[in-house]
Amino acid sequence: MQEIKAFIFDMDGVILDSETICDKAWLEVAKKQNLPNPQDVMKQCLGTNKNDTIQILKKNYGADFDSEYFIQQTSDYFHQIEFSSGIPLMPFAKEILDYLKPKYRIALASSTRKATVERQLKAVGVLDYFETLTCGDMVEHSKPNPEIYLMACNSLGLKPEECVAIEDSPNGIKSAFSANLHTIMIPDKIQPTEEIKKMCERILLSLEQIKSFY
């Protein structure tokens, strides 16, 4: 078994409690547009980048659906909340980064755009913990495709088997598992199915529990 050398974190729902704000923005815009089943479609999009979100929206609402406009509206609403109230850290996020930093290399693999990732992590004072950032606008296909995790491992010069992925969503777990990383799920908005459970080495209640194993 390969020695663990790095932890690669997802951001939304793992480091930042941004998904609560995302959900609120998504449902508000969907309500204004009278879209059916917005929560189901929202779950399908969790952890994906913009390109894949557009395809999911068109699949659910028709090829003529203006996905770009919908995404822009949700983004505008999200930023209103972000800039007025800020995005809080998830419980124990800072503590676990402090705990891991002396022992392991730390990187990020997020479906969010790099400029947004840098701004949001800097705002809560944790940007400097991450050696590399691999983001949604740097890959063609984000999670559940393994591309983003393979790129993140490559950015560290490490094999996937030497890295642990920390994820909250099924799409994120599928991505990391397909890339052959060790996978830890800390569910936020979506609980794991039996299929997802089989892909997880561990399912924890919070980031704090990582201390019990590493």
N, C-alpha and C positions, 0 to 999 in steps of 0.2 A: 504494500500500500504506500502511495506517495505521501511524503511529508506535506502537511498543510503550510503554505507560505503566505497566502493572501486571502482577504475577505473582500468580496465584491458586492456592494450594496445596491439595491434598487433605491430610488429616492421617494417617490410619491407613495405614501402609505407605510413606508418603512422608516425613513429619516424625517420626512415632513408630513404633517397631518393635512396635506393638500387635497386629498380625495374627498374629504367632507365638503370642502368649498367647491370642488369640481362637480360633485353630485348636485349641489344646490344650484349651480349655474346651469348645468345641463337640463335639469328638470324644469327650471324657470323658463328657459328658451323653448324647450319642447312644448311646454304648456301654452306659450304664446302662439306657437305654430300649429297647435292642435294635433300633435303627432301621437299615434297609438303606441302603446307598450314602451314608453321611453326608458323605464327601468331595465327591462330585458335587453334592449339595444345597448344601453349604457354599460351593462355588465360585459357584453361581448367586446366592447372597446377598451375595457380596463387594461392598462399596461401596453397598449399599442401606440405606434407613432401616427402622425397625421395622415400619411399615405394609406395606411391600413385602415384607419378610422373612416376615411372617405369611402373606401370600398365596402366596409360593413354598413355604413349609412345607406349607400345606394342599393345594397343587397336587400335591406329591410324596407326602404321607402321608395324604391324605384330608381331606374337609371337616370331619370330627369330631375331627381331631387338635388337641390342646390346645397351639397354637402359643405362646400367652401364657406358659404354664407352662414350656415348653421354653426360651423366650428368657430368662425370669426365672432359671432354673437356670444357664444359661450365663453370664448377667450376674453372678450371685452368685459363681460359680467364678472368673470373670475378676477380680472385685474383690478376692477373697482374694489372688490373685497380685499384683495392682497394689499393694495396701496393704502387702503383706509384702516385696515385692522391687522395686517400682517398674517403670515402663515406660521402657526406654532410647530415646534418640534414634536415628534412622537415621544411617548413616555420612554425614558431611559436612553434616548438616542445619543445625547452628549456623553453620558456615563459609559456606554458601551464603546464608543469611539475612543475615549480616554483609556479604557481598559485594554483594547486591542492594539492600539497604536504602537506601544513599545515591543509588542511580541510578533506582529504580523504587518505585512504591507496592506494598504487599504485603497480600494478603487471604487468607482461608481459605474453602474450600467443602467441608464435611465432612458425611457422612451421620449422624455421631454427634450425640447431643443436646448442646445448647449448654452446659449445666451441666457435663457430662463433659468437653467440649472445653476449657473454661476451666480446670477443675481439673487436667487432664493436661498442658496446655501450660504452666501456671503452675509445676507441679511440676518441670519440666525447664528452666525459666527462659527460655522463648521466647514467652510470650503477648504481650508488648509489641511484638514485631515486626509484629504483624498489625493493620492499620488497621480492618478489619471482619471479623466472623465470621458466616458464613451456614451454618446447621446443619440437621441432619435433622428436628428438631422445629419448624422454621420453614417447612417446605414440605409440601405435600400428598403429592407424589411425589418421591422422591429419585432419584439416579442409577439407571438410565441416562436417566431423563427430564431434559430440559435445564433444568427450572425452577430448580434450585439455582444453576446457573452464571449464568443470566439475572438472578437475584436478587442474586448476588454482584457482578456487573458494575454493576447498578443502585445497589447500596450505595456504590459508588465514584464514581458519576456518569459512568461510562465506557461506551463501546460495546464489545461483545464482541470486535470486531476489534482493539481496542487492548490486549487482555489475553492473557496466556499462561497456560494451565492446565498444572499439573504433576500427573500422575496415575500410579498404579501398576496400576490394574485396568481390564479391558475395560469394565465398567459406567461407570467414571469417564471414560474416553476417549469413549465414546458420548455421555455427557451433555455434555461440553465441546464436542465436535465438532458435535453437534446445535444447540448454542447459538451456534456460529460463532466460538468462540475458537481461537487458535493452540494446538495440542496437543503436549505433550511427554510421552512415556511412559517411566517408569523402572520396568520390571517388577520386582515383588517375588515374589509367590506364583504368579502366572499369566503365562505367556509369551503374547505377542500372536499371534492367528490372522492369516491373510492379510487378512481383513476389517478387523481392527483396525489392522493395519499401514498400510492405505490411509487411515485417519483420522488418523494421526500425522504431524506435520511432522518430528518427530525421535524416535528411540528411543535412549535413553542407558543406559549401564551404572550410572551413579551420579549423585547430585546435583552432584558436583564438576564433571562435564563441562559443566554449564550455562555455566560461565565461558568456555568455548571459543566460545560463540555470542552472548553478550550482555555 
